[in-house]
Amino acid sequence: MNKRQQVLNRLDKTWRALEESYAGLSEVEMSEPGVTGSWSVKDIIAHVTTWEEEALKHLPLILMGEKPPRYSVTHGGINAFNAAMTVQKRDLEFAEVLRQRDAVHQRIIEYIETIPEDHLGSDARFRRCLRADTYSHYPIHAKAISNWRARGSATP
């Protein structure tokens, strides 16, 4: 199996696990705060989409040999960036959050399909950024949602 297929398989596997973590929840349940801090499942979905959007902005820079901007300089740190993006997306309609989730995730897949395979090696800078913003990121939130559901905060 080539590197591209390995990356796409890992992306798909972890994405499906994230989706399974909130499968069956109603829109009301997905809007309940408290999954991670004050975040709801809806907030988490918007957050994951934000990081996929960031990957789509930063990965082309990496391919050109440039460094993406540091969040400590541009936003006061990653936590500040996450907080600002959560506030920005919190009032989106649920259907819009899901639409963005699907569209941006599809763009990530399509982008990976165009990348020269040598950038997909496990030690390549490109792959490290992709991993951090996608398939290593999804399981963190899938686990948080699963733990929240196990606590009885939502019907499993």
Backbone bond lengths (Angstrom), bond angles and torsions (degrees), N, CA, C in turn:
res aa  C-N    CA-C-N  psi(-1)  N-CA   C-N-CA  omega(-1)  CA-C   N-CA-C  phi
1 M - - - 1.453 - - 1.539 108.37 -
2 N 1.320 116.57 133.17 1.464 119.30 -178.82 1.534 111.28 -78.64
3 K 1.321 115.12 168.51 1.471 120.78 -176.21 1.523 111.97 -60.75
4 R 1.328 116.37 -40.64 1.468 119.66 -179.23 1.533 110.26 -60.66
5 Q 1.319 116.21 -46.05 1.459 119.64 -179.27 1.530 110.82 -65.56
6 Q 1.326 117.54 -36.27 1.461 120.83 176.56 1.522 110.66 -61.71
7 V 1.334 116.46 -45.43 1.465 120.69 179.50 1.527 110.06 -64.15
8 L 1.323 117.00 -46.24 1.466 120.14 -179.69 1.525 111.46 -63.29
9 N 1.322 117.40 -38.06 1.464 120.31 177.61 1.518 111.54 -65.25
10 R 1.325 116.47 -44.07 1.468 119.75 179.20 1.523 110.26 -64.71
11 L 1.306 116.54 -42.48 1.464 121.44 178.10 1.530 109.57 -59.25
12 D 1.315 117.31 -47.10 1.459 121.46 -178.93 1.526 111.47 -64.27
13 K 1.321 116.89 -45.58 1.462 120.76 -177.76 1.532 111.48 -61.05
14 T 1.318 117.06 -46.81 1.469 120.16 -177.91 1.529 111.11 -73.20
15 W 1.332 117.37 -31.78 1.466 121.42 176.89 1.521 110.18 -65.47
16 R 1.336 115.82 -45.20 1.462 119.66 179.13 1.528 110.89 -62.87
17 A 1.321 117.17 -38.06 1.474 119.90 177.99 1.522 110.77 -64.66
18 L 1.321 116.85 -38.48 1.465 120.06 176.43 1.530 109.67 -62.78
19 E 1.319 116.90 -48.14 1.467 120.06 179.50 1.528 111.32 -60.87
20 E 1.309 116.74 -40.02 1.468 120.55 179.49 1.526 111.76 -64.97
21 S 1.332 116.73 -28.89 1.468 119.68 -178.96 1.522 112.34 -64.12
22 Y 1.320 117.29 -26.37 1.468 119.48 179.43 1.529 112.96 -116.92
23 A 1.313 117.06 8.07 1.469 120.91 178.74 1.527 110.18 -59.23
24 G 1.311 114.78 136.87 1.457 120.37 176.57 1.516 115.09 88.45
25 L 1.314 117.48 -9.61 1.467 119.48 178.23 1.518 110.04 -76.01
26 S 1.305 116.19 143.46 1.468 120.89 175.95 1.528 108.97 -78.35
27 E 1.300 115.09 167.52 1.463 120.08 176.89 1.529 110.53 -60.32
28 V 1.309 117.26 -38.03 1.463 121.55 178.62 1.528 109.95 -63.70
29 E 1.334 116.74 -47.23 1.466 120.34 179.36 1.528 111.45 -62.56
30 M 1.333 115.75 -38.49 1.463 119.53 -178.72 1.528 112.09 -71.71
31 S 1.313 116.88 -11.73 1.465 121.33 178.92 1.526 112.49 -100.50
32 E 1.348 117.11 -1.88 1.463 120.77 179.29 1.522 110.34 -70.32
33 P 1.318 118.28 128.07 1.461 119.94 175.94 1.527 110.93 -72.00
34 G 1.316 115.63 164.35 1.454 120.16 172.98 1.513 115.73 106.61
35 V 1.319 117.85 4.60 1.463 119.60 178.64 1.525 109.49 -70.05
36 T 1.306 114.84 -52.03 1.471 123.02 174.52 1.521 105.28 -134.00
37 G 1.320 117.25 106.27 1.462 119.47 -174.06 1.517 108.37 60.57
38 S 1.317 116.04 -126.56 1.463 119.98 179.03 1.528 112.18 -92.41
39 W 1.312 117.42 -0.58 1.464 120.85 -176.82 1.520 112.33 -73.37
40 S 1.324 113.85 142.27 1.460 122.58 171.91 1.535 108.16 -95.90
41 V 1.313 116.67 174.30 1.469 120.23 173.99 1.527 108.92 -60.37
42 K 1.320 116.82 -41.53 1.474 120.86 177.33 1.525 110.13 -56.56
43 D 1.338 117.43 -44.98 1.467 121.12 178.51 1.526 110.90 -62.03
44 I 1.328 116.04 -40.00 1.467 120.28 -179.88 1.522 110.37 -65.15
45 I 1.317 117.29 -42.88 1.462 120.23 177.85 1.529 109.67 -60.25
46 A 1.323 117.16 -45.32 1.468 120.86 178.21 1.531 110.60 -62.35
47 H 1.315 117.28 -38.65 1.464 123.07 179.01 1.531 110.79 -63.81
48 V 1.315 117.10 -47.13 1.468 121.06 178.84 1.528 109.45 -61.48
49 T 1.319 117.08 -41.09 1.463 121.23 177.43 1.520 110.66 -62.22
50 T 1.324 116.74 -41.14 1.468 120.40 177.75 1.519 110.88 -57.61
51 W 1.333 116.96 -44.07 1.463 119.63 -178.10 1.517 111.93 -71.59
52 E 1.315 117.90 -30.26 1.467 118.90 172.55 1.534 109.60 -67.30
53 E 1.333 117.02 -38.32 1.468 120.57 175.81 1.523 110.91 -62.72
54 E 1.322 116.09 -40.77 1.472 120.13 177.27 1.528 110.34 -62.58
55 A 1.320 117.05 -41.54 1.464 120.58 177.49 1.525 109.98 -59.77
56 L 1.315 117.04 -43.09 1.466 120.46 -179.61 1.527 112.20 -65.45
57 K 1.326 117.24 -26.21 1.473 120.87 175.54 1.525 111.02 -80.68
58 H 1.327 116.74 -40.46 1.466 120.56 -170.88 1.520 114.92 -88.26
59 L 1.305 117.73 -32.47 1.464 119.69 -178.14 1.531 112.92 -60.40
60 P 1.344 119.37 -41.73 1.470 118.09 176.47 1.536 112.66 -62.34
61 L 1.327 116.69 -33.94 1.475 119.66 176.72 1.524 110.29 -63.14
62 I 1.313 116.06 -42.87 1.462 120.91 179.75 1.526 110.07 -62.44
63 L 1.332 116.55 -41.42 1.468 120.08 178.49 1.521 111.95 -61.54
64 M 1.339 116.54 -30.74 1.464 121.02 179.03 1.531 111.98 -85.03
65 G 1.343 116.49 3.76 1.456 120.03 179.19 1.513 114.01 83.93
66 E 1.311 117.40 9.70 1.461 121.63 179.40 1.518 110.15 -96.57
67 K 1.329 114.82 165.58 1.461 120.31 177.16 1.526 108.65 -106.24
68 P 1.330 116.10 134.21 1.466 118.50 175.62 1.525 110.23 -63.89
69 P 1.324 117.08 155.33 1.463 119.82 177.92 1.527 111.10 -60.90
70 R 1.302 116.45 148.19 1.469 121.64 178.46 1.525 108.22 -85.18
71 Y 1.316 115.78 132.52 1.464 121.07 -178.63 1.526 111.57 -64.89
72 S 1.321 117.24 -27.42 1.465 119.74 178.40 1.525 110.19 -65.90
73 V 1.312 116.70 -29.06 1.466 121.04 179.91 1.525 110.60 -87.74
74 T 1.328 116.97 -45.74 1.463 120.32 -172.73 1.527 114.69 -82.42
75 H 1.347 117.26 -26.58 1.460 119.50 -173.86 1.525 114.12 -135.32
76 G 1.310 118.51 3.71 1.458 120.34 -177.29 1.518 112.79 80.81
77 G 1.331 116.30 18.04 1.469 121.48 178.41 1.516 112.02 114.71
78 I 1.331 114.83 163.81 1.466 120.17 -178.33 1.520 111.25 -64.75
79 N 1.321 118.06 -39.87 1.470 119.75 179.80 1.522 111.35 -62.08
80 A 1.318 116.66 -39.92 1.463 120.52 178.06 1.526 110.34 -66.39
81 F 1.329 116.23 -40.95 1.461 120.32 176.83 1.526 110.07 -60.97
82 N 1.331 116.84 -48.54 1.472 120.63 179.53 1.524 111.18 -58.38
83 A 1.314 116.66 -43.74 1.469 120.32 179.99 1.524 111.18 -63.27
84 A 1.319 117.15 -43.80 1.465 120.86 -179.85 1.526 111.33 -64.29
85 M 1.315 116.49 -41.60 1.469 120.08 179.97 1.525 110.91 -68.57
86 T 1.331 117.34 -35.35 1.464 120.56 177.49 1.518 109.88 -63.50
87 V 1.315 117.41 -45.19 1.462 121.13 178.18 1.529 110.06 -62.31
88 Q 1.322 116.01 -43.05 1.459 120.78 -178.89 1.528 112.18 -62.32
89 K 1.320 117.41 -36.34 1.464 120.44 -175.30 1.526 114.53 -99.63
90 R 1.309 117.62 -7.33 1.461 120.23 -174.05 1.517 113.78 -59.27
91 D 1.317 118.46 -35.11 1.462 120.75 -176.38 1.521 113.66 -89.37
92 L 1.331 117.32 4.43 1.459 118.62 176.05 1.523 109.89 -64.75
93 E 1.305 116.05 144.45 1.464 120.65 174.15 1.524 108.27 -62.37
94 F 1.309 116.04 147.67 1.452 121.45 -179.36 1.532 111.25 -55.14
95 A 1.330 116.52 -44.28 1.466 120.82 -179.71 1.528 110.99 -61.34
96 E 1.316 117.43 -34.59 1.461 120.86 179.25 1.524 111.03 -70.81
97 V 1.325 117.33 -38.24 1.467 120.57 176.24 1.527 109.68 -59.98
98 L 1.320 116.80 -43.97 1.464 120.81 179.45 1.528 111.49 -68.23
99 R 1.315 117.14 -38.84 1.470 120.73 177.77 1.519 110.28 -61.72
100 Q 1.344 116.55 -46.65 1.465 120.51 178.28 1.520 110.95 -62.61
101 R 1.342 116.70 -43.01 1.466 121.09 178.43 1.522 110.46 -53.26
102 D 1.322 115.86 -51.51 1.459 120.50 -176.36 1.528 112.17 -66.76
103 A 1.323 116.94 -43.80 1.469 120.69 -177.26 1.521 111.55 -66.45
104 V 1.310 117.40 -45.41 1.460 120.89 -177.64 1.527 110.33 -69.33
105 H 1.323 117.24 -41.03 1.461 119.14 178.94 1.537 110.35 -62.67
106 Q 1.307 116.80 -40.32 1.471 119.59 177.13 1.526 110.75 -62.63
107 R 1.319 116.91 -39.22 1.474 120.09 177.71 1.524 111.28 -62.86
108 I 1.336 117.76 -38.61 1.476 121.19 177.31 1.527 109.55 -60.26
109 I 1.312 116.90 -47.84 1.463 121.10 -179.21 1.530 110.19 -60.56
110 E 1.318 116.05 -47.88 1.464 120.20 -179.47 1.522 111.17 -62.27
111 Y 1.313 117.06 -37.35 1.465 120.67 179.25 1.530 110.72 -65.84
112 I 1.312 117.05 -45.85 1.470 120.98 179.99 1.525 110.45 -59.37
113 E 1.317 116.12 -35.58 1.466 120.44 179.96 1.523 112.55 -65.47
114 T 1.341 117.72 -16.72 1.469 120.65 -178.40 1.529 113.49 -101.06
115 I 1.308 118.04 -7.42 1.469 122.38 -172.58 1.525 110.75 -78.79
116 P 1.331 116.83 135.62 1.467 118.51 173.43 1.530 109.99 -57.11
117 E 1.313 115.66 134.89 1.459 120.93 -172.13 1.524 113.46 -59.81
118 D 1.334 118.26 -28.70 1.470 119.11 -179.16 1.523 112.39 -65.15
119 H 1.319 118.12 -18.15 1.469 121.13 176.64 1.523 111.96 -83.49
120 L 1.308 116.40 -5.67 1.462 120.31 -176.66 1.522 113.17 -100.87
121 G 1.323 117.89 6.86 1.461 121.10 175.42 1.516 110.36 -64.14
122 S 1.320 116.28 152.33 1.467 120.46 -174.25 1.522 113.54 -62.59
123 D 1.316 118.17 -22.93 1.460 119.53 -179.34 1.530 112.41 -102.48
124 A 1.317 117.47 1.39 1.460 120.44 179.76 1.528 110.21 -72.22
125 R 1.306 116.44 140.50 1.468 122.00 179.93 1.527 111.26 -56.43
126 F 1.317 115.64 -40.70 1.454 121.58 177.92 1.528 110.40 -56.90
127 R 1.320 116.49 -48.16 1.472 121.14 -177.37 1.518 110.69 -65.91
128 R 1.318 117.67 -37.81 1.474 119.79 178.84 1.526 111.11 -62.07
129 C 1.322 117.09 -41.64 1.472 121.05 178.57 1.527 110.24 -67.49
130 L 1.326 116.08 -45.12 1.454 120.08 178.75 1.525 110.57 -58.82
131 R 1.317 116.18 -45.66 1.475 121.45 -179.45 1.526 110.33 -60.16
132 A 1.325 117.27 -46.70 1.471 120.86 -176.76 1.529 112.44 -63.93
133 D 1.329 116.26 -36.62 1.467 120.10 -175.29 1.520 113.92 -90.37
134 T 1.348 117.04 -7.33 1.465 118.51 -176.54 1.523 111.28 -133.95
135 Y 1.306 118.32 -94.59 1.465 120.95 -165.75 1.515 115.74 -71.40
136 S 1.325 119.60 -12.40 1.472 119.85 168.76 1.522 110.83 -93.87
137 H 1.313 116.22 -15.58 1.462 123.04 -179.09 1.533 110.89 -85.26
138 Y 1.327 116.88 -41.46 1.461 120.31 -177.09 1.531 113.15 -56.12
139 P 1.346 118.55 -46.11 1.477 118.35 -176.62 1.532 114.05 -62.31
140 I 1.307 117.18 -29.74 1.468 120.43 177.93 1.523 109.56 -59.13
141 H 1.320 115.56 -46.01 1.461 120.22 -177.29 1.522 112.12 -79.69
142 A 1.324 117.36 -32.42 1.476 119.61 175.12 1.528 109.69 -60.87
143 K 1.319 116.01 -42.82 1.464 120.06 179.67 1.531 110.71 -65.30
144 A 1.326 117.53 -42.74 1.466 120.65 179.20 1.530 110.62 -60.76
145 I 1.328 116.74 -42.41 1.466 120.31 179.74 1.527 110.12 -66.68
146 S 1.317 116.64 -44.14 1.466 120.36 179.04 1.521 111.40 -61.80
147 N 1.324 116.80 -42.01 1.471 120.76 177.45 1.523 111.08 -63.49
148 W 1.310 117.04 -41.37 1.458 122.42 178.35 1.527 110.47 -61.36
149 R 1.316 115.08 -43.91 1.469 119.29 178.78 1.526 110.29 -65.65
150 A 1.307 117.62 -39.14 1.471 121.65 -179.03 1.530 111.03 -65.87
151 R 1.335 117.17 -28.85 1.459 120.58 177.34 1.532 111.59 -73.26
152 G 1.333 115.38 -7.11 1.460 119.58 178.88 1.511 113.66 89.38
153 S 1.337 116.04 12.98 1.462 119.18 179.68 1.508 111.84 -74.41
154 A 1.333 117.21 -18.94 1.459 121.65 175.57 1.528 107.57 -147.70
155 T 1.280 115.64 155.33 1.461 120.42 -179.37 1.524 109.84 -69.15
156 P 1.346 118.28 124.46 1.471 119.25 177.59 1.512 112.43 -72.64
